[in-house]
Amino acid sequence: MNYIVSLDDVHKFYSNGVHAVKGLSLKVEEGEVLGLLGPNGAGKTTTMNLMIGLLKPSKGNIAIFGRSLESRTKKIQQRIGVAPQEFSFYSHLTVYENAKLFATLYNVRNAERIINDLFNLFELEEIRNQRSDQLSGGQKRRLNLTLALLHDPDLLILDEPAAGMDPQSRAVLWSSVKFLADSENKTIILATHLMEVADRLSDRIAIIDHGKLLVIDTPRKLKSKYGTGEIINIRLIPDLASEDVSLLKSRIEKILPRVEGSDHSFQIHTDNSIEDLSKLLGLLKQLDIRHQLLDISVRSETLEDVFIKLTGRTLRE
């Protein structure tokens, strides 16, 4: 197996005592799209900075293209492209001037053709002469990714590339990433909070929390292993008395024990939605509160459900 990235028992301590990465081991195959998921502060950005050599591990081994961090040459580093969360271009330059400058720094051959190809891929051609500080958030993100690809890297690392994007810009970005993975055989590591995107684009998903790897597998297998099939969602009218809500929840828990939620909204995990939905509707009829129901729906469990199940619901900043 040809592994592009290999981490073996990697730890990272910061000078302030924070243990950001704790014994992380994972491997990324050639041509794979790996979705890197985790709550805020889970260690995703630290992990990616370790991979590209911006940080050195406090313990453990990291290899990129089979070369350890210490033995990497400039030639190896040039095979890596990075689109960080922060914009990496010069705001006083135009879109084209930024691309031309970065192509020169990378010593890119056939720079004009490559720039034009990437501008067409990311729909930047019409704004090529616009100053970069006048771009929309989505245009800036697409320029960021363009600059990361100018030197045709084999490994592309994307840290929240869709942050602040509108839906149209996200659609362009994700279709472009899919093209790079499917047609250009790029190895891509993608950190994102957009679960549906990670689900659709990733060959495998790695979920990390508190600096540790919780699971790594295909999206389908994760949902199969950690999901429970389907979820029945119930929403009640907001002015339903709290004691009636509590009564309903306690009665539901007696017949369907996997109930989550509070206030006027419940989620019921089920392996047999048809049978359990029938039980639930019978209970609502028995309690004579069907008219207090705003809506009831059934959906399949998603990657987001798996993520919440593994990392918890506590809000983090």
C-alpha positions in Angstrom: 0.0 0.0 0.0 1.4 3.4 -1.0 0.7 5.8 1.9 1.1 9.5 1.2 0.8 10.5 4.8 1.6 8.4 7.9 1.4 9.4 11.5 2.5 7.1 14.2 1.8 7.8 17.9 2.2 11.6 17.4 2.0 14.0 20.3 2.2 17.7 20.4 2.7 19.8 23.5 2.6 23.6 23.4 4.8 25.8 25.7 1.7 26.7 27.6 1.2 23.1 28.6 -1.6 22.3 26.2 -1.5 18.7 25.0 -3.0 19.4 21.6 -2.4 16.0 19.9 -2.4 12.8 22.0 -1.0 9.6 20.4 -2.5 10.2 17.0 -1.9 7.4 14.4 -3.4 7.4 10.9 -2.5 6.7 7.3 -3.7 8.4 4.1 -3.6 6.4 0.9 -2.6 7.8 -2.5 -5.5 9.4 -4.3 -7.7 9.3 -1.2 -9.9 12.1 0.1 -9.8 12.0 3.9 -12.3 14.1 5.8 -10.8 15.3 9.1 -13.7 16.1 11.5 -13.7 17.2 15.1 -15.2 19.9 17.4 -13.6 23.3 17.8 -10.3 22.8 19.7 -10.1 19.0 18.8 -6.6 19.4 17.3 -7.5 19.4 13.5 -5.4 22.4 12.6 -2.5 21.3 14.8 -2.5 17.9 13.1 -2.4 19.5 9.6 0.4 21.9 10.6 2.3 18.9 11.8 1.8 17.1 8.5 3.1 20.0 6.4 6.1 20.7 8.7 5.0 24.0 10.2 5.1 22.3 13.6 7.4 19.5 14.9 5.9 16.7 16.9 6.8 16.5 20.6 6.8 12.7 20.2 6.1 10.2 17.5 6.9 9.9 13.8 5.4 11.6 10.7 6.2 10.6 7.1 5.0 12.4 3.9 5.6 10.5 0.6 7.6 8.0 2.7 10.0 10.7 4.0 10.3 11.6 7.7 9.8 15.2 8.8 13.6 15.7 9.4 14.6 14.3 6.0 12.2 16.2 3.8 13.8 18.1 1.0 12.5 21.2 -0.8 11.4 19.0 -3.6 9.2 17.0 -1.2 7.7 20.2 0.3 6.8 21.4 -3.2 4.6 18.3 -3.7 2.3 19.7 -1.0 -0.4 22.4 -1.5 -2.1 24.1 1.5 -5.2 26.2 1.6 -5.3 27.5 5.2 -8.2 29.0 7.0 -6.5 32.4 6.8 -6.2 34.0 3.4 -2.7 33.6 2.0 -2.7 36.2 -0.8 -1.8 39.9 -1.0 -4.9 42.1 -0.7 -3.5 45.0 -2.6 -2.8 42.9 -5.7 -5.3 41.8 -8.3 -6.5 38.2 -8.6 -4.2 37.7 -11.6 -1.2 39.5 -10.0 -1.4 37.2 -7.0 -1.5 34.1 -9.2 1.4 35.4 -11.3 3.5 36.2 -8.2 2.8 32.8 -6.6 3.6 31.0 -9.8 6.9 32.8 -10.0 7.7 31.9 -6.4 6.9 28.3 -7.1 8.9 28.4 -10.4 5.9 27.1 -12.3 6.4 26.3 -15.9 3.7 27.2 -18.4 2.3 29.5 -15.7 -0.1 31.4 -18.0 -1.8 28.2 -19.2 -2.0 26.8 -15.6 -3.4 30.1 -14.2 -6.0 30.2 -17.0 -7.0 26.6 -16.4 -7.4 27.2 -12.6 -9.3 30.4 -13.1 -11.8 28.5 -15.3 -12.0 25.7 -12.8 -12.8 28.0 -9.9 -14.7 30.6 -12.0 -12.3 33.5 -11.4 -11.8 34.5 -15.0 -14.2 37.4 -14.9 -12.6 38.9 -11.9 -9.0 38.3 -12.8 -8.2 42.1 -12.8 -10.1 42.9 -9.6 -8.2 43.8 -6.4 -8.2 40.9 -4.0 -9.4 43.1 -1.1 -12.6 43.8 -3.1 -13.6 40.2 -3.5 -16.5 38.5 -1.8 -15.8 35.8 0.8 -16.4 33.0 -1.6 -14.2 34.5 -4.3 -11.4 34.9 -1.7 -11.7 31.2 -0.7 -11.6 30.1 -4.4 -8.5 32.3 -4.9 -6.9 30.7 -1.8 -7.4 27.3 -3.3 -6.1 28.4 -6.7 -2.9 29.5 -5.2 -2.5 26.2 -3.4 -2.8 24.3 -6.7 -0.5 26.4 -9.0 2.5 24.1 -8.6 0.4 21.0 -9.2 0.9 19.4 -5.8 0.2 15.7 -5.2 -1.0 16.3 -1.7 -3.6 19.0 -1.0 -4.5 20.0 2.5 -7.7 22.1 3.0 -8.4 23.7 6.4 -12.1 24.8 6.4 -12.0 25.9 2.8 -15.7 26.9 2.7 -15.7 29.1 5.8 -18.0 32.1 5.2 -19.0 31.0 1.7 -22.5 31.5 0.3 -24.2 28.3 -1.1 -23.4 29.1 -4.7 -19.6 29.5 -3.9 -19.7 26.3 -1.9 -21.2 24.4 -4.8 -18.4 25.6 -7.1 -15.8 24.8 -4.5 -17.0 21.3 -3.8 -17.5 20.4 -7.5 -13.9 21.5 -8.1 -12.6 19.5 -5.2 -14.5 16.4 -6.5 -12.9 17.0 -10.0 -9.4 17.2 -8.4 -10.0 14.0 -6.6 -11.7 12.0 -9.4 -9.9 13.3 -12.5 -6.5 14.6 -11.2 -5.9 11.8 -8.6 -4.9 14.3 -5.9 -4.6 13.1 -2.3 -6.8 15.5 -0.3 -7.1 16.0 3.4 -10.2 18.1 4.1 -11.0 19.6 7.5 -14.6 20.9 7.5 -17.6 21.4 9.8 -20.0 20.7 6.9 -20.9 17.1 7.6 -23.0 16.6 4.4 -20.0 17.7 2.3 -17.6 15.4 4.2 -20.1 12.6 3.7 -20.3 13.2 0.0 -16.7 13.9 -0.9 -14.6 11.8 1.5 -13.5 8.2 0.8 -12.9 7.9 4.6 -13.7 10.0 7.6 -11.4 10.5 10.6 -13.1 11.9 13.7 -10.7 13.3 16.3 -11.5 14.9 19.7 -9.3 16.2 22.5 -6.3 15.4 20.2 -7.2 11.7 19.9 -8.4 9.7 16.9 -11.9 8.3 17.8 -12.7 6.5 14.6 -11.6 6.3 11.0 -13.6 4.5 8.3 -15.8 5.1 5.2 -18.9 7.3 5.8 -21.2 4.4 5.0 -19.5 2.1 7.5 -19.4 4.8 10.2 -23.2 5.3 9.8 -23.8 1.6 9.8 -21.7 0.9 12.9 -22.5 3.9 15.0 -26.0 4.8 13.7 -29.2 3.2 14.7 -31.0 3.2 11.4 -33.5 6.0 11.4 -34.8 8.9 13.5 -38.4 10.0 14.2 -38.6 13.7 14.8 -41.5 15.2 16.7 -42.2 18.9 17.2 -45.0 20.1 19.4 -46.7 23.5 19.5 -44.6 26.0 21.6 -47.5 26.9 24.0 -48.1 23.3 25.0 -47.8 23.2 28.8 -44.5 21.9 30.1 -46.2 19.3 32.3 -48.0 17.9 29.2 -44.6 17.8 27.4 -43.0 16.0 30.3 -45.9 13.5 30.4 -45.6 12.8 26.7 -41.8 12.3 26.9 -42.1 9.9 29.9 -44.8 7.9 28.1 -42.8 7.7 24.9 -39.7 6.5 26.9 -41.8 3.6 28.2 -42.5 2.2 24.7 -39.5 3.6 22.8 -36.5 4.0 25.1 -34.1 5.8 22.8 -35.5 9.3 23.1 -33.5 12.5 23.0 -34.3 16.2 23.1 -36.1 18.5 25.4 -38.6 21.3 25.5 -41.0 20.8 22.6 -38.8 18.8 20.2 -37.9 15.1 20.5 -35.7 12.7 18.5 -36.5 9.0 18.7 -33.8 6.5 17.4 -35.4 3.5 15.8 -34.5 0.3 14.0 -38.0 -0.1 12.7 -39.6 3.2 11.9 -42.8 1.8 10.6 -43.6 -0.2 13.7 -42.4 2.5 16.1 -44.2 5.3 14.3 -47.4 3.3 14.6 -46.8 2.9 18.4 -46.1 6.6 18.6 -49.3 7.7 16.7 -51.3 5.4 18.9 -49.9 7.0 22.0 -50.7 10.5 20.7 -54.2 9.4 20.1 -54.5 7.8 23.5 -53.3 11.1 25.2 -55.5 13.1 22.9 -52.7 15.6 22.0 -52.5 15.0 18.2 -53.8 18.5 17.7 -50.8 19.8 19.7 -48.4 18.3 17.1 -46.6 20.6 14.7 -45.0 17.9 12.6 -43.7 14.4 12.7 -41.1 13.1 10.3 -38.7 10.2 9.7 -35.2 10.4 8.3 -32.1 8.3 8.0 -29.3 8.9 10.4 -26.5 11.1 9.0 -22.8 11.6 9.5 -23.7 14.5 11.8 -25.7 12.2 14.0 -22.6 9.9 14.3 -20.4 12.9 15.0 -22.6 14.1 17.8 -22.9 10.6 19.2 -19.1 10.2 19.3 -18.1 13.7 20.5 -21.1 14.8 22.6 -23.4 17.7 22.5 -21.5 20.1 24.8 -20.9 23.5 23.1 -17.2 24.4 22.7 -15.5 27.6 21.9 
